[in-house]
Amino acid sequence: MAHEMILVETRGRVGLITLNRPKALNALCDQLMEELGQALRAFDADPAIGCIVLTGSEKAFAAGADIKEMKDRTYPAVYFDDFIGKRWETVLTVQKPVIAAVAGFALGGGCELAMMCDMIIAAENAKFGQPEINLGIMPGAGGTQRLTRAVGKSKAMDMILTGRMMDAAEAERSNLACRVVPVADLVTEAVKMGEKIASLSGPSVAMAKEAVNAAYEMTLKEGVRFERRLFLSLFSTEDQKEGMAAFAEKRPAQFRHR
Ligand code: HXC
C-alpha cells in the first residue's frame, strides 16, 4: 500500500515510521491511522525487523486526533464506526518493541499514541498534554488510564482537568519518558536504542515486553506466575543455548532470533 501520510523506512534491523502530515501537525485522521496500522503490521511480520521506532516531526509528534474530521460526527456514527478500537489500537497488538521518539507536541490522541508504545524517548522540546477538556470532551484512547499509571493520580488530574502541558524534563522526572535527548539527536538515539534491542534474541525481547506490559493488567501474583512461564519457556530456544554458551566461552553471542 502506498502511504501518503507516513514515511516508512528500515535502518538495519529497525523499522522507522515517521508521521508525515505537516500541514496539520500530524493530526491523526482516519487515513493516517489506517496507514500507521498497516505499516506496524508489516514490520511486525517481517523477520528482518527486530524493533520499531515511531516518530513525527521536530514541531509535532502528533497534535491529537483530527478535530476537523471529528467535529460533526454524531454519537451513533462514532459508536458504530468504533474508530478508536478499530484504528487506534494496532500498536498494542505488535509483538516487537515499539519506541515512540517524541519531539514537539504530543497532545490528546498524540500523547495517547505515544503512551501505547513501549517507551517514550523525548526530545528537549517535547510537550505532552491531554487538552481534550478544552474541546468539551475528555481523553478517549486510554489517556486517563495510561497517563495515571505513568505519572500518578495527582499529575494526571492536573493535566487532564486543566489541559496543562508537561515539558520533556517534567516528563522524564515523572516517568512518562525514559530519556531526554537533544532534538537533533532524537531519531538517531531512538534508532540506536532500537538497534541494540534488535540485535538481541527476538523471543526473549518479545516475551520480556509482553511481561512488562502484563504488569499493567495483572495482580502481582498473576504477573509473577506469567513471567515465570515465559522465562522457563525461553529455555526451549536456540538463542538461550547460544547466549549462555557464548558467555561461558567468553565470546559475543550470535543470536539467530529464535
Ligand atoms: C486538526 C489540527 C490539529 C488537530 C493542529 N491542527 N492540531 N487540525 N486536528 N488536532 C492544524 C491547525 O488547525 C492548523 O491548520 C495547523 O494544524 C497548524 O496548527 P496551529 O494551531 O496554527 O499551530 P500552532 O499555533 O503552532 O499551535 C499548535 C497547537 C494547536 C498548540 C498544537 O494546533 C492545538 O492546540 N491543536 C489542537 C490540540 C488538541 O486539542 N488536541 C486534542 C485533540 S482531541 P490550518 O489549516 O489552520 O493551518 C483528541 C482526542 C483523542 O486527540 C481521542 C481518541 C481518538
Residues whose N, C-alpha, C, O or C-beta is under 5 A from the ligand:
A	BS01	HXC	K23 A24 L25 A27 A63 G64 A65 D66 I67 K68 F105 L107 G108 G109 G110 P131 E132 P139 G140 A141
